[in-house]
Amino acid sequence: MENKIDPKQVRGLDRNIEKIEAIADIRDIDTETLKLENHTLKVIASSSGQVTKTYVDDLAKSSQRYVDGKIGGLSSVATTGNYSDLKGRPTLSRVATTGQFNDLEGVPALGSVEVMETINDLPENGEDGTTYLVKQNVTARLFVDIFYPVGTYYETSDSNFNPNVAWGGTWVEGTKGRVLVAIDKDIVGFNTIGKTGGEKEHILTIDEIPKHQHKMSLANYSGTDSVSGVVWSPNTSKKYIYSNDMVEPVGGGLAHNNMPPYVVVKRWHRTK
């Protein structure tokens, strides 16, 4: 038995060309020229049941525009779901979020870039001359050598930071509990790099005590006239007898604080 489909039925499938392929029991169909989504389409069925369709109008007006229109209606970025839900997804490389750069193995050398080198006797502004650039391989150690050369002090509030691990070189904490003072060749205590001094606490000596006086009262003396004068040399002709000329002691003799206002940090000194 021959089954035929009226072309009018196909014309009713507006903007849904896939429904043609859903007709599974096609055995024979007349070659017809049909209109679908403003495209001219030729539908041919063979005796084996295979259905083929081709565009017979101009390619620029049919298949290309049709495909472009379909693609234009698709979302370019997924807005739902997870990456693990995708099929055929590539394996992503893991990125370290902890540790130090020096802990990495097989780290390639960074590319060569032009860095400045100090050259003496270059011409001044306005004079003829040449500025030279020298190429070097840039490494993390090179940056440290530029910004923190040997002799540099580095201060941080991170108690766990260790430049020996993070940057390389040799760093020591040789100035614990001390403040830094700029060199001054006119002051004996500050005229040499690395010289130490000062005290956290200090006990005054006799020579450091400010000059002062104490009042003294007399006890167990005889006579009725008052005494005047200095250093126990009364200006009187009468004889006086006294048995106590000591002043009561005051003060505790303890050290006094010798510290300025301060903030505690961790300080490293690069020695190599």
C-alpha positions as CSV (number, residue, x, y, z in Angstrom):
1,M,0.0,0.0,0.0
2,E,1.3,3.4,-0.9
3,N,1.2,6.2,1.6
4,K,1.2,9.7,0.4
5,I,1.4,13.0,2.3
6,D,-0.3,16.0,1.0
7,P,2.2,18.9,0.7
8,K,-0.4,21.1,2.4
9,Q,0.2,19.2,5.6
10,V,3.9,20.0,5.5
11,R,3.2,23.7,4.9
12,G,1.3,23.8,8.2
13,L,4.5,22.9,10.1
14,D,5.5,26.5,10.4
15,R,9.1,27.1,11.8
16,N,9.5,23.5,12.9
17,I,11.3,21.6,10.2
18,E,12.3,18.8,12.5
19,K,8.7,17.5,12.5
20,I,9.2,16.3,8.9
21,E,11.8,13.8,10.1
22,A,9.4,12.6,12.8
23,I,7.2,11.0,10.2
24,A,8.6,7.5,10.5
25,D,6.3,5.5,8.1
26,I,7.0,7.4,4.9
27,R,7.4,4.9,2.0
28,D,6.8,6.9,-1.1
29,I,6.3,10.6,-1.7
30,D,6.0,12.7,-4.8
31,T,8.8,15.1,-5.5
32,E,7.3,18.5,-4.6
33,T,8.6,22.0,-4.1
34,L,7.4,23.2,-0.7
35,K,7.6,26.4,1.3
36,L,8.8,26.2,4.9
37,E,10.0,29.1,7.1
38,N,10.3,31.3,4.0
39,H,12.7,28.7,2.4
40,T,12.2,26.6,-0.7
41,L,12.6,23.0,0.3
42,K,12.6,19.8,-1.8
43,V,11.6,16.6,0.1
44,I,12.3,13.2,-1.5
45,A,11.5,9.8,0.0
46,S,13.0,6.6,-1.3
47,S,11.5,3.1,-1.2
48,S,13.8,2.2,1.7
49,G,12.1,4.8,3.9
50,Q,15.0,7.3,3.9
51,V,13.9,10.9,3.6
52,T,16.2,13.6,2.3
53,K,15.7,17.3,2.0
54,T,17.7,19.9,0.2
55,Y,17.3,23.7,-0.4
56,V,16.7,24.6,-3.9
57,D,16.7,28.3,-3.7
58,D,19.7,30.6,-3.4
59,L,22.2,29.5,-0.7
60,A,22.7,32.9,0.7
61,K,18.9,33.3,1.2
62,S,18.2,29.9,2.5
63,S,20.6,27.6,4.4
64,Q,23.1,30.3,5.5
65,R,20.5,32.7,6.9
66,Y,18.5,29.9,8.4
67,V,21.6,28.5,10.3
68,D,22.7,32.0,11.3
69,G,19.3,32.7,12.7
70,K,19.2,29.5,14.7
71,I,22.7,30.1,16.0
72,G,21.9,33.7,16.9
73,G,19.0,32.5,19.1
74,L,21.2,30.3,21.2
75,S,22.6,31.4,24.6
76,S,26.4,32.0,24.4
77,V,27.0,31.4,28.1
78,A,25.5,28.8,30.4
79,T,23.8,30.4,33.4
80,T,22.9,27.2,35.3
81,G,24.4,23.9,36.3
82,N,28.0,23.0,37.3
83,Y,31.2,22.5,35.3
84,S,31.2,18.8,36.3
85,D,27.8,18.4,34.5
86,L,29.4,19.1,31.1
87,K,30.2,16.3,28.7
88,G,33.6,16.2,27.0
89,R,35.0,18.8,29.4
90,P,38.8,19.1,29.4
91,T,40.8,18.4,32.6
92,L,41.8,21.7,34.3
93,S,45.3,22.1,35.8
94,R,45.3,22.7,39.5
95,V,46.6,26.0,40.9
96,A,48.4,26.1,44.3
97,T,46.9,28.5,46.8
98,T,49.3,27.9,49.7
99,G,53.1,27.6,50.1
100,Q,56.0,29.6,48.9
101,F,57.4,30.1,45.4
102,N,60.7,28.4,46.4
103,D,58.7,25.3,47.2
104,L,57.9,24.7,43.6
105,E,59.7,22.0,41.6
106,G,60.7,22.4,37.9
107,V,60.1,26.1,37.9
108,P,61.2,27.5,34.5
109,A,63.4,30.6,34.3
110,L,61.5,33.7,33.6
111,G,62.0,35.4,30.3
112,S,64.9,37.7,29.6
113,V,64.0,41.4,29.9
114,E,66.0,44.6,29.6
115,V,67.1,46.0,33.0
116,M,69.1,49.1,33.6
117,E,72.8,49.0,34.6
118,T,74.5,51.9,36.2
119,I,77.2,53.3,33.9
120,N,79.5,56.2,35.0
121,D,80.4,59.2,33.0
122,L,77.3,59.2,30.8
123,P,76.6,62.5,29.0
124,E,74.5,65.2,30.8
125,N,71.1,66.4,29.5
126,G,71.5,68.0,26.1
127,E,74.8,66.3,25.3
128,D,75.3,63.6,22.7
129,G,75.7,60.1,24.0
130,T,74.3,56.6,24.3
131,T,72.3,55.0,27.1
132,Y,73.1,51.3,27.4
133,L,70.8,48.5,28.4
134,V,72.0,45.1,29.5
135,K,69.8,41.9,29.2
136,Q,69.6,39.6,32.2
137,N,67.3,36.7,33.2
138,V,64.8,38.0,35.7
139,T,64.3,35.8,38.8
140,A,62.7,36.3,42.1
141,R,66.2,36.6,43.7
142,L,67.1,39.4,41.3
143,F,64.1,41.5,42.4
144,V,65.1,40.9,46.0
145,D,68.7,41.9,45.3
146,I,67.4,45.1,43.7
147,F,64.9,46.2,46.4
148,Y,66.5,44.5,49.5
149,P,70.3,44.4,49.0
150,V,72.6,43.1,51.6
151,G,72.5,45.4,54.7
152,T,68.8,46.2,54.3
153,Y,66.5,46.0,57.3
154,Y,63.0,44.8,56.6
155,E,60.1,45.3,59.1
156,T,56.8,43.5,59.1
157,S,53.8,42.9,61.4
158,D,53.5,39.3,60.2
159,S,55.1,37.2,62.9
160,N,55.2,34.1,60.6
161,F,56.9,35.8,57.6
162,N,60.5,34.6,57.0
163,P,62.4,36.2,54.1
164,N,65.0,33.3,54.2
165,V,62.1,31.1,52.9
166,A,60.1,33.6,50.8
167,W,63.0,35.5,49.2
168,G,66.3,33.7,49.7
169,G,69.5,35.2,50.9
170,T,70.5,35.2,54.6
171,W,68.4,37.2,57.0
172,V,68.8,37.4,60.8
173,E,66.9,38.9,63.7
174,G,69.9,40.6,65.2
175,T,68.2,43.7,66.5
176,K,65.6,42.3,68.9
177,G,64.4,44.8,71.4
178,R,66.3,47.7,69.9
179,V,65.3,50.8,68.0
180,L,67.3,52.1,65.0
181,V,69.1,55.5,65.0
182,A,70.6,57.2,62.0
183,I,74.4,57.7,61.9
184,D,75.7,61.1,63.1
185,K,79.5,61.5,63.0
186,D,79.3,64.5,65.4
187,I,77.9,62.4,68.3
188,V,80.2,59.8,69.8
189,G,77.4,57.3,70.5
190,F,76.0,57.5,67.0
191,N,79.1,57.9,64.8
192,T,79.6,54.2,63.7
193,I,77.3,51.9,61.8
194,G,76.3,48.9,63.9
195,K,77.3,50.5,67.2
196,T,74.9,49.7,70.1
197,G,74.0,51.6,73.3
198,G,71.3,52.9,75.4
199,E,69.3,51.4,78.4
200,K,65.8,50.3,78.8
201,E,66.0,51.3,82.5
202,H,68.5,53.5,84.4
203,I,69.5,54.2,88.0
204,L,70.7,57.7,88.6
205,T,74.2,58.3,90.0
206,I,75.1,61.0,92.5
207,D,76.4,63.2,89.7
208,E,73.2,62.7,87.7
209,I,70.9,63.9,90.5
210,P,69.8,67.5,90.1
211,K,71.4,70.0,92.5
212,H,69.0,70.6,95.4
213,Q,68.8,71.5,99.2
214,H,67.0,70.0,102.2
215,K,65.7,71.9,105.3
216,M,67.1,70.7,108.7
217,S,65.7,71.1,112.2
218,L,67.8,71.0,115.4
219,A,67.0,68.7,118.4
220,N,68.4,68.5,122.0
221,Y,70.2,71.8,122.0
222,S,70.6,74.1,125.0
223,G,70.2,77.8,125.1
224,T,67.4,80.2,124.3
225,D,68.8,82.3,121.4
226,S,68.0,81.5,117.8
227,V,70.7,80.2,115.5
228,S,71.3,81.7,112.0
229,G,74.0,81.4,109.4
230,V,75.1,78.6,107.1
231,V,76.9,75.2,107.5
232,W,76.4,75.2,111.2
233,S,78.4,78.3,112.0
234,P,76.1,80.3,114.3
235,N,76.8,84.0,114.6
236,T,76.5,84.0,118.4
237,S,79.0,84.1,121.2
238,K,77.0,81.7,123.4
239,K,77.7,78.0,123.5
240,Y,75.2,75.6,122.1
241,I,75.1,71.9,122.4
242,Y,73.2,69.7,119.8
243,S,73.2,66.0,119.4
244,N,71.4,65.3,116.0
245,D,72.2,67.0,112.7
246,M,71.0,64.3,110.2
247,V,68.3,64.7,107.5
248,E,65.8,61.9,107.1
249,P,66.4,59.9,103.8
250,V,63.8,59.9,101.0
251,G,63.4,57.9,97.7
252,G,63.7,54.2,96.9
253,G,66.8,54.1,94.7
254,L,65.0,52.2,91.9
255,A,65.7,52.4,88.2
256,H,63.4,54.7,86.1
257,N,61.8,53.9,82.7
258,N,63.9,55.2,79.9
259,M,61.7,54.2,76.9
260,P,60.0,56.4,74.2
261,P,56.5,55.5,72.9
262,Y,56.8,52.4,70.7
263,V,55.1,49.8,68.5
264,V,56.5,46.3,68.3
265,V,57.3,44.8,64.9
266,K,59.4,41.9,63.5
267,R,62.6,43.1,62.0
268,W,65.0,41.2,59.7
269,H,68.5,42.2,58.7
270,R,69.9,40.9,55.5
271,T,73.6,39.8,55.9
272,K,74.2,37.9,52.7
